[in-house]
Amino acid sequence: MKNETKRGNAVIVKNFEIDTDKTDFSDEELFDILSQQISDMLERKPEYLFSLMYRMDVLEKKIKTVLHPMAVDLPHIGLTKLVLERQEERNRTREMYRQKPIEDLEDGLEY
């Protein structure tokens, strides 16, 4: 599961244009970096941010809930939580349906 988390972090870093080569973040580090980036994107390029969230399959209903004026968290914090929650779901799904490598392939038929 550690590899899936690392891969998920790399996807987040790439998609959200976080300027770093590091992909092995603690949960707190990733949350802080991502929330700052989402805050910036909300101000400068909200269309792109919501396009990313759509591609990640973050539910629109949840997005509307965290952007509501009476929401518990600030918008960038709520959106960060949604992105990280969705990435964890994707990691779990990927792990659950992981295929074992086929061991008896003939030479030349591997990927």
N, C-alpha and C positions, 0 to 999 in steps of 0.2 A: 504494500500500500504506500510505502514511502516513495517509490518511483512514480506512482500515480500523482501523489501530492506535488512532487517536484515538477512533473510534466504540467500539472494544472497551474502551478505558480508561473512556469515559463509561458504558458498561454496567456495568463492574465498580464504578465509583464509586457508581452508582445502586443496584445490587443489594445491595452490601455496606454501604450506608448510610454512606459516607465523607463527612464533612461538609466539602465544599470545592466551589468553582465551577470549579476548575481541572481540565482534562482532558488537558493536554499535559505529562505527566510523563516524566522520564527513567525508564529501566527500573529503576534502583536506587531512585528515589523511590517508584515505584508498588509495588515489592516491599516496601519498608519500611512504607509506609502500610497496604498490604493485610495484611501479616503481623501487624501490631499489631491491626488490626481483627478478623482471624480469631482471634487469641489471646483478645481480649475476648469474641468471640462463642462461643468454646469454653467459656468460663467462665459467661457470662450467658444465652446462648440457643443451645445446641447444636442443638436441633431445627430452628430456623430456618436455621442455617448448613448443616446437612445437606440441608435442603429446597432451599436455593439451589444446592448442588452437584448435587443430583439434577436440577434444572431445567436446569443448565448441561450436563448429560450427562457429568459426571465419573464414570468407572467405579468402581463400588463396590469392586471388587477392588483398585484402586489406593489408594482411601481406606483400606481395611483394612490395606494394606501400610504406609502412612505412619503409621498410628495404632498399629501393633504396638509393644510395649515395646522390642523390639530394633532398631527402625528407626534409620537413621543420623542423621536430622534430628529436631529437636523437632517435635511434632505440628503446631504452627501454621506452621512453616517448610515442612514437607512438603505441607500442604494448600495453602499459598500457591503453591508450585511447580506443584501440580496444576491450580489455577484458572488460572494464567497460561499454562500449557501448553495447556489446553483452549481458552482464548480465542484463542491463536495458531492452533490448528487451525481454529477457527471462521472466523477472518479469512482464512486460506488457502483454505478451502472457498468462502467467499463470493466471494473474488476469482477463483477458478478458474471458477465458474459464473455470473459476472456477465453479465447480458444487455446487449447494446448497445441504446441507445434506438432505437425505431422512428422513422425520419426522415420517412416519407411519410404520417403520420396526418393525417386531415382535421381541420379546426378543430373543437373541442368534444369530440374523442375522446381527448385526452390525459388523463393522471391528474390 
